[in-house]
Amino acid sequence: MGNILESIQRRVMVSDGAWGTFLQKKGLRPGECPELWNVSHRQEVLDIARSYVEAGADMIETNSFGGSRFKLGKYGLADRVAELNREAAAISREAAGPDLWVMGSIGPTGKLLLMEEVIPDELYDAFREQSVALVEGGADAIVVETMTDLEEAVIAVRAAAENTAVPVFCTMTFDKLLTGEYRTMMGVSPSEMIRPLLDAGASVLGANCGNGMEGMIAIVREIRNANASVPILIHANAGIPVYRDGQTHFPESPSDMAYHVADLVHAGVNIIGGCCGTTPGHIREIRDQILKASST
Ligand SMILES: [Zn+2]
């Protein structure tokens, strides 16, 4: 295994795929707390982690995206942050074994600084509490993801970096504007996020969700043009979702996604995985394409 940051410099690595949409397939119903499954449906969560290990991922995330006290509080579980995050990391650690890395997932709190629903100190405390529990459970890195507000992302990265000894990754979610440029919902561009997040203590930056593989190519180019050395992590959706018969469908097959891997590698990406709608099948094909793209 060894140091994750050193390994990233040696070859393009493969991360895992979706958790949220995978849990739904396993029976998680709307209104149920996904993180509670770490104790109530432990085997199902472990099965998801194991299926990504079997698909050839180098690193596995944790079922803790909504594990902050603010998100858990919606289910009356705000006092179980430490337990549910520790267990999330322990499950992925069990699947990953000694040879793969575990990345502790931290998503947005859902509280907006802009609307004064929360103050920065409260966010910092929540992210500190969650990241410490994830590392106690066995996470080798923290990945702050799906961020749209740069200020919240900076606070999350700082809280994880200042209170744990592991590397902190951060990805934001960008949408394509009619002009062809990419911005988060709060108006942040890929290049704008770089300096503040590095200053806050992030070691790896990138994008997740919001786009399929093709849209991520321009985002990687923008980050790479602005910064030649920062490692870049991409977790793409299986295409842009379409709504049909009251259900959400992600249109891209494993080979559709894998088709863009070579361009992503040439644009300068360091880690590729999947977000919503991706499956172990997607991760397996992405891994095969990375091996091909890296050998040419
Ligand atoms: Zn997603």
Residues whose N, C-alpha, C, O or C-beta is under 5 A from the ligand:
A	BS01	ZN	C209 C275 C276
